[in-house]
């Protein structure tokens, strides 16, 4: 994350901190405080060290004009908070909107288990959660930026060329294993009703439901991504790529478009069953840990038949099944179903 921090500093934060906290040297810092040179000195002694050899952007004069230099941990923490918050919102809206308009089947808006004003409620929940998630996440990013993890830049600094390739499947397997158990325990009755229930409000999720959860729920399921570089080596650029990928993947498995019935990959079909059957398919990327844990449920054939999937007959059948699971897991159903009038009209 130090790469993203450096770019943010260069183009935004340096100017903000120079304006808010300008560098003002104390007179006793200079032996001849009355000289013209000392009285006009407004630059810090901070020196630029690039975060990566693969991308170097020379800092502007503003980088030297703040009393809070780039190395200041309080400044780093504040900047990382805003990066996590706004970068998360940016990725969420860009990919969720693209998925909604290019992939999501709008006929789903008329499904009997689609909540009234659901898209607006999903977006509202996501945006309420993100700043609180950023508060929890920023300290972990700070530890990484300040060198407490195992992030490396060049191949020479890491285990070797072989690991540059191995780190990707290792990251996915490790995080999938951890998320499986975190997600499964979030369904414990004592935890579910307080933390995970808001995300299961969406029986028929849209791409905007991907980040619509309680902030502690979202943070808990993101922890493995941050723990990984404290245990295993991880290349810096790869880390940024994977950070974007996991957000993108979360949106994809909520888009309702069942492209493949792959027995290995936990795709949208598997995750859709999790939203409608609740206590199955806890995995994020793969089905392996659900299979080992006895919680795997294979998507049924009708889910990949587009017209049948969108038929009223199938909707009624599914709604009856969902009602049974809701009654078993949650008790009384507190949802208010029915799409917003303007949303439904667009699909007629």
Secondary structure, 3 states (H helix, E strand, C coil): CHHHHHHHHHHHHHHHHHHHCECCCCHHHCCCCCCHHHHCCCCCCCCCCCCCCCCCCCCCHHHHCECCCCCCHHHHHHHHHHHHHHHHHHHHHHHHHHHHHHCCCHHHHHCCCCECCHHHHHHHHHHHHHHHHHHHHHHHHHHHHCCCCCEECCHHHCCCHHHHHHHHHHHHHHHHHHHHHHHHHCCCHHHHHHHHHHHHHCCCCCHHHHHCCCHHHHHHHHHHHHHHHHHCCEEHHHHHHHHHHHHHHHHHCCCCCCCCCCCCECCHHHHHHHHHHCCCCCCCCECHHHHHHCCCCCCCHHHHCHHHHCCHHHHHHHHHHHHHHHHHHCCCCCCCECCCHHHHHCCC
